[in-house]
């Protein structure tokens, strides 16, 4: 079998296992509030853990930590603040991208002098 088919089988099995395991192990409703909160927030934590490194390195060319790193950090801060203030997803993304572009332009202008 090819490497791609093996990877697809592993991903399908993992996805299936994650969805079936709670049904198989928990026969009745979970009463513990801590466990309920844990299961509620797990998808958000996993998504944040997978997304955050890409956010930091999104504006760096070829992975080096140049001044572009600053634009990614500031854009992430703007996104977090606007999300904290319960702005919409499209507005949060737009403000983050606008911040990254503005910081990049300012850095490019400052370097040219």
N, C-alpha and C positions, 0 to 999 in steps of 0.2 A: 504494500500500500504506500501511497505517496505521503509525504510529510503533511501536505494540506489536508488530506482525508483524516489522518490521525488527529491533527489539531481540531478539526471540525467535530469529530467524535468526542474528544475530551471536553470541548466547550459545550456540546449538547448534553453530555452526561452531567457536567457541573451545573448547568442551568436547570436541568430536570431535577437533580438531587436537591438543589436549594429550594425548589418549589414544592417538592413532595415531602421532604424531611419534616416540616412542621405538621403536616397532616398525619404523618406516620407516628410521630412521637407525642403529640399533644392531642389526646382524645377528648378532653373537655376544655371549656373556656379557661383562659389564664386569668386568675384573680389577682395575682401579685402586681401592684402598680409599677414597681421598679422594672420588672420583666416586660410589662406592656410598654413602658417608655423606651426601654432598650430596643425592642423590636420596632418601635415606631421610628426611632431616630437612626437606626442602622443604615437604611438606604441613603440618607442625607450625608452621613459620615463617609460612606464608601465613595459616593459621588464627589465629595469635597477632596478626599484623599487622591482620587484619580485625576481630578481636574486641576488642583492647585499647582502642581509642578509645571504643567503646560502653560498656565497663566503666567508664571514667573519667567519662563524662558520663551514666551511667545514673541517678544520683540527683539530677541538677541539673534544676530546673524551667526549661523554655524556654531551656536552654543557657547560663545565666549561671553564673559561677564564684562561687557563694555558699558558705556553710559546708557545703553538701551535698557539695561536692567532697571534703571531708575524709572523709566516710563512705564514699565510693567508693574512695578510696585505701586506707583501713584495711581495707575488705572485700577488696580485691584482695590486700593483704599477707597477710591471714588465709588466703585461698584458696591463694596461692602456698606458704605455709609448710605448710599441711595437705596439699597435693599433694606437696610435697617429702618429707613424712613418709609418703608412699605410702598416704594414706587414699583411700577410694572416691570416685567421682565425685559420688554423691548426697550424701555427707557433706561434701565440699568445697563444693559449691553451697549446702548448708544452712547451713554455718558462715559462708560469705560473706554470705548474705542476712541471717542472724541478726546478724552484726556490723554490717551497714549499718543495720538497723532499730534496734539498740541505740544506735549513735552518733547517729542521727537523733533518737531520743528524748532522749538526754543533751543534744544541742545545743538541742533545743526547750525542754527544762527550764531550761537555762542562760540562754537568751535571754529567757525569761519573767520572770526575776528582774532 
